[in-house]
């Protein structure tokens, strides 16, 4: 996730919700050093949701229309 260092320091973990066709579509990241990145493979365009759980017990919900690309930069078709 993108954000100022001060904001990212407040995050405990990020729970990613992928398209239901992915194996284990709900995944968690606690990797602050890599901005809670999620790495996986797939194809197409679909909404991805993230729930940032903060150290104070609150949460922030995010949504992004994910568009996956091939390594050469071309876009996959849904």
KAZI-V267031 format. One record per residue. N is the residue number from 1. RES is the residue in three letters. SS is DSSP state (@ for helix, = for strand, . for the rest). OMEGA is omega as a letter, one per 20 degrees, with the letter a starting at -180 (* if undefined). D_CENTER is the distance of its C-alpha to the mean C-alpha in Angstrom with 1 decimal. Layout:
n: <N | N>
res: <RES | RES>
ss: <SS | SS>
omega: <OMEGA | OMEGA>
d_center: <D_CENTER | D_CENTER>
This chain:
n: <1 | 2 | 3 | 4 | 5 | 6 | 7 | 8 | 9 | 10 | 11 | 12 | 13 | 14 | 15 | 16 | 17 | 18 | 19 | 20 | 21 | 22 | 23 | 24 | 25 | 26 | 27 | 28 | 29 | 30 | 31 | 32 | 33 | 34 | 35 | 36 | 37 | 38 | 39 | 40 | 41 | 42 | 43 | 44 | 45 | 46 | 47 | 48 | 49 | 50 | 51 | 52 | 53 | 54 | 55 | 56 | 57 | 58 | 59 | 60 | 61 | 62 | 63 | 64 | 65 | 66 | 67 | 68 | 69 | 70 | 71 | 72 | 73 | 74 | 75 | 76 | 77 | 78>
res: <UNK | UNK | UNK | UNK | UNK | UNK | UNK | UNK | UNK | UNK | UNK | UNK | UNK | UNK | UNK | UNK | UNK | UNK | UNK | UNK | UNK | UNK | UNK | UNK | UNK | UNK | UNK | UNK | UNK | UNK | UNK | UNK | UNK | UNK | UNK | UNK | UNK | UNK | UNK | UNK | UNK | UNK | UNK | UNK | UNK | UNK | UNK | UNK | UNK | UNK | UNK | UNK | UNK | UNK | UNK | UNK | UNK | UNK | UNK | UNK | UNK | UNK | UNK | UNK | UNK | UNK | UNK | UNK | UNK | UNK | UNK | UNK | UNK | UNK | UNK | UNK | UNK | UNK>
ss: <. | . | . | . | @ | @ | @ | @ | @ | . | = | = | = | = | = | = | = | . | . | . | . | . | . | . | . | = | = | = | = | . | . | @ | @ | @ | . | . | . | . | . | . | . | . | . | . | = | = | = | = | = | = | = | = | = | = | . | . | . | . | = | = | = | = | = | = | = | = | = | . | = | . | . | . | . | . | = | . | . | .>
omega: <a | r | r | a | a | r | a | r | r | a | r | r | r | r | a | r | a | r | a | r | r | r | a | a | r | a | a | r | r | a | a | a | r | r | r | a | r | r | r | r | r | r | r | r | a | r | r | a | r | r | r | r | a | a | r | r | r | r | r | r | a | r | a | r | a | r | a | a | r | a | a | r | r | a | r | r | a | *>
d_center: <6.8 | 10.3 | 13.3 | 16.7 | 17.3 | 19.1 | 16.2 | 13.8 | 16.7 | 16.8 | 13.4 | 14.1 | 10.9 | 7.4 | 7.4 | 4.9 | 7.5 | 8.2 | 11.7 | 14.4 | 16.0 | 13.6 | 15.3 | 13.7 | 11.2 | 10.1 | 8.7 | 8.8 | 8.5 | 11.5 | 11.7 | 12.7 | 14.6 | 11.6 | 9.7 | 7.4 | 6.2 | 5.5 | 8.6 | 10.2 | 12.8 | 13.7 | 15.4 | 15.7 | 14.1 | 12.4 | 10.4 | 6.9 | 6.8 | 5.5 | 8.5 | 9.4 | 12.7 | 15.2 | 18.2 | 20.6 | 19.4 | 17.9 | 14.4 | 12.6 | 10.9 | 8.8 | 8.9 | 8.6 | 10.9 | 9.5 | 12.5 | 12.9 | 15.8 | 18.4 | 19.1 | 22.1 | 20.0 | 21.2 | 19.1 | 18.9 | 20.5 | 19.3>
